[in-house]
Amino acid sequence: MFKIRSLAAVLALAGSVSIASAWETLPTVAPAPEDNATTAEKIELGQMLYHDPRLSSTGTVACASCHNTMLGGEDNRPNSMGVHGQTGGRSAPTVWNSAFNKVQFWDGRAASLEDQAAGPVTNPIEMGMKSWDDVVARLKAIEGYQQAFEKAFGKEAISKDNATKAIAAYERTLITPNSPYDKYVDGDKAALTEQQVRGMDKVAELGCTGCHSGAAFNGAGMFQKFPVIANGYFEAQYHFKKDKGLAEVSKNPADEHLWKVPTLRNIALTAPYFHNGSVKTLEQAVALMAQLQLGKELPKEDVADIVAFLNALTGEFPKQKMPVLPGTPGTTFN
Amino acid sequence: MFKIRSLAAVLALAGSVSIASAWETLPTVAPAPEDNATTAEKIELGQMLYHDPRLSSTGTVACASCHNTMLGGEDNRPNSMGVHGQTGGRSAPTVWNSAFNKVQFWDGRAASLEDQAAGPVTNPIEMGMKSWDDVVARLKAIEGYQQAFEKAFGKEAISKDNATKAIAAYERTLITPNSPYDKYVDGDKAALTEQQVRGMDKVAELGCTGCHSGAAFNGAGMFQKFPVIANGYFEAQYHFKKDKGLAEVSKNPADEHLWKVPTLRNIALTAPYFHNGSVKTLEQAVALMAQLQLGKELPKEDVADIVAFLNALTGEFPKQKMPVLPGTPGTTFN
């Protein structure tokens, strides 16, 4: 289900790598795995499945409910609300640009978007389906899905494997290019304000980009320990260490508090912050990251400059058509 | 908030009016009230508001959550699920073609789509906002909404009145024309099967169209008593009389069990049936209506024919663009 990286390999020394000369713009196409080439038919089916609340036990929760494609790709909540109003312990990561994550979920336990898509559907506090067999049975009863799966994958193609492949193919189209940052890197020097350029320089100088590297500012599939520096005062407020990250799954003490490096793209739209959504503002998130990861107490001006820069990472959201979901005559959810 | 019709006026004698010669197709444009002319800008804003979960206390429930515009305009549940997983006592009516209802809500307590739109937002078990002042304050904090309201209504226009006007303007575009029935009435005699034509004739002969009249099969703003005929056996199963309908609001005993006549358009997609969603299949719904409203026990073949006809009332769902909702930097919902 996931590969555990060695601690040595994943703990890149924050601040030791200058990438000031390597600012990258966001690609407009995401790479697809060999066994799931992106096609228009898969994208269309995937968009339907992604927005279909009938993939949940109650008929009320779709992928899009918590990872909202009309907004910043999540729900602006500390923890998402699944079936029957239940909440879990982690904050929904944005679906936008998730195609550029090498690993998925906060703890990086899924190696692909396909793997990830399978999880929430049968999670009892998220979409609450008893099994994927039940999901497949539900989809098979819907004539319009029989046709859409056939178009995308061939005859009698409704399966967990194909459903998650279609969802992943759709998610690979959820890319937000042309942020002010991208325009600036592409040569439009007026795209950023002076303050934003100062913030950009500080992000590199301070070492934020040691982990938040690459076009999506999410490292190259990198895991990172968080918090690196123990701080009882902040821990008492934010309870960051209550959740052990990757170790919750691997049960390996070496993986305690290891997390996928999250993207900084569109971060201004995705409050609250951190894996448990305990921090409400970007200002506080930046100040905490500097203290807990880099051991630096930033002056207010530096925080303001970095936040200004982070606001320049909000991209253009692509125009989408609204899916028309095929009806199920006679279906009732309880 | 609503007008109480006299009992005599609303209780049209079912079966006494033959409208066999008056089959009407669905108009493709809905009339708008004088003080809320439909404009492209209002429709665009209304579509955004309709799909925005930030109109709920938890940030999880939009109008579209229960009245799903990607499906049959509702949620296929006996009772919808509002904030914190709460459920009420009535089944969500479809939003499709609701522009052709003269009154809104199951009990008809709202005289317009504008009036209706104001209700669920502050209903504690639906969208759970404490007040419309809170909604307006939230919208005012979102820059993109300031612009969208200005385009639709002019400067500093964010208000309850304008928000509900925009939502209503959008809802007036949610029309599903060109059902097989419409094509048949328009002269395409191959659009219906023989069984569907038999069902259509029986619907008129039996008197269903005494109440379910007009282009949307919803009467002309008509209220009707339901059930007309007392039946302890069915009551024990379905509890139709537990909810007193219009009398719950008017407190007038003469209004007990008076309901808005619901549209039959797209009814095949909107199981389960009746105000409390207690009946799972269209077959059972048709049989119960014949017994409880017309005092007739229908042979199975008649039920099958009528159900076949009702399936011919599923229209074409218009293609919509997906709204891009303006972000709220720094917003958190709990």
Chai-1 contact restraints between the chains, C-beta under 6 A:
chainA,res_idxA,chainB,res_idxB,connection_type,confidence,min_distance_angstrom,max_distance_angstrom,comment,restraint_id
A,H51,B,M70,contact,1.0,0.0,6.0,A-B,restraint_1
A,G59,B,N76,contact,1.0,0.0,6.0,A-B,restraint_2
A,G59,B,R77,contact,1.0,0.0,6.0,A-B,restraint_3
A,T60,B,M81,contact,1.0,0.0,6.0,A-B,restraint_4
A,M70,B,H51,contact,1.0,0.0,6.0,A-B,restraint_5
A,M70,B,P323,contact,1.0,0.0,6.0,A-B,restraint_6
A,M70,B,L325,contact,1.0,0.0,6.0,A-B,restraint_7
A,L71,B,L325,contact,1.0,0.0,6.0,A-B,restraint_8
A,G72,B,G327,contact,1.0,0.0,6.0,A-B,restraint_9
A,N76,B,G59,contact,1.0,0.0,6.0,A-B,restraint_10
A,N76,B,T331,contact,1.0,0.0,6.0,A-B,restraint_11
A,N76,B,T332,contact,1.0,0.0,6.0,A-B,restraint_12
A,N76,B,F333,contact,1.0,0.0,6.0,A-B,restraint_13
A,R77,B,G59,contact,1.0,0.0,6.0,A-B,restraint_14
A,R77,B,F333,contact,1.0,0.0,6.0,A-B,restraint_15
A,M81,B,T60,contact,1.0,0.0,6.0,A-B,restraint_16
A,H84,B,G85,contact,1.0,0.0,6.0,A-B,restraint_17
A,G85,B,H84,contact,1.0,0.0,6.0,A-B,restraint_18
A,G85,B,G85,contact,1.0,0.0,6.0,A-B,restraint_19
A,A268,B,P329,contact,1.0,0.0,6.0,A-B,restraint_20
A,L269,B,G327,contact,1.0,0.0,6.0,A-B,restraint_21
A,A271,B,G330,contact,1.0,0.0,6.0,A-B,restraint_22
A,A271,B,T331,contact,1.0,0.0,6.0,A-B,restraint_23
A,A271,B,T332,contact,1.0,0.0,6.0,A-B,restraint_24
A,P272,B,T332,contact,1.0,0.0,6.0,A-B,restraint_25
A,K280,B,T332,contact,1.0,0.0,6.0,A-B,restraint_26
A,T281,B,G330,contact,1.0,0.0,6.0,A-B,restraint_27
A,F317,B,V324,contact,1.0,0.0,6.0,A-B,restraint_28
A,Q320,B,M322,contact,1.0,0.0,6.0,A-B,restraint_29
A,M322,B,Q320,contact,1.0,0.0,6.0,A-B,restraint_30
A,M322,B,M322,contact,1.0,0.0,6.0,A-B,restraint_31
A,P323,B,M70,contact,1.0,0.0,6.0,A-B,restraint_32
A,V324,B,F317,contact,1.0,0.0,6.0,A-B,restraint_33
A,L325,B,M70,contact,1.0,0.0,6.0,A-B,restraint_34
A,L325,B,L71,contact,1.0,0.0,6.0,A-B,restraint_35
A,G327,B,G72,contact,1.0,0.0,6.0,A-B,restraint_36
A,G327,B,L269,contact,1.0,0.0,6.0,A-B,restraint_37
A,P329,B,A268,contact,1.0,0.0,6.0,A-B,restraint_38
A,G330,B,A271,contact,1.0,0.0,6.0,A-B,restraint_39
A,G330,B,T281,contact,1.0,0.0,6.0,A-B,restraint_40
A,T331,B,N76,contact,1.0,0.0,6.0,A-B,restraint_41
A,T331,B,A271,contact,1.0,0.0,6.0,A-B,restraint_42
A,T332,B,N76,contact,1.0,0.0,6.0,A-B,restraint_43
A,T332,B,A271,contact,1.0,0.0,6.0,A-B,restraint_44
A,T332,B,P272,contact,1.0,0.0,6.0,A-B,restraint_45
A,T332,B,K280,contact,1.0,0.0,6.0,A-B,restraint_46
A,F333,B,N76,contact,1.0,0.0,6.0,A-B,restraint_47
A,F333,B,R77,contact,1.0,0.0,6.0,A-B,restraint_48
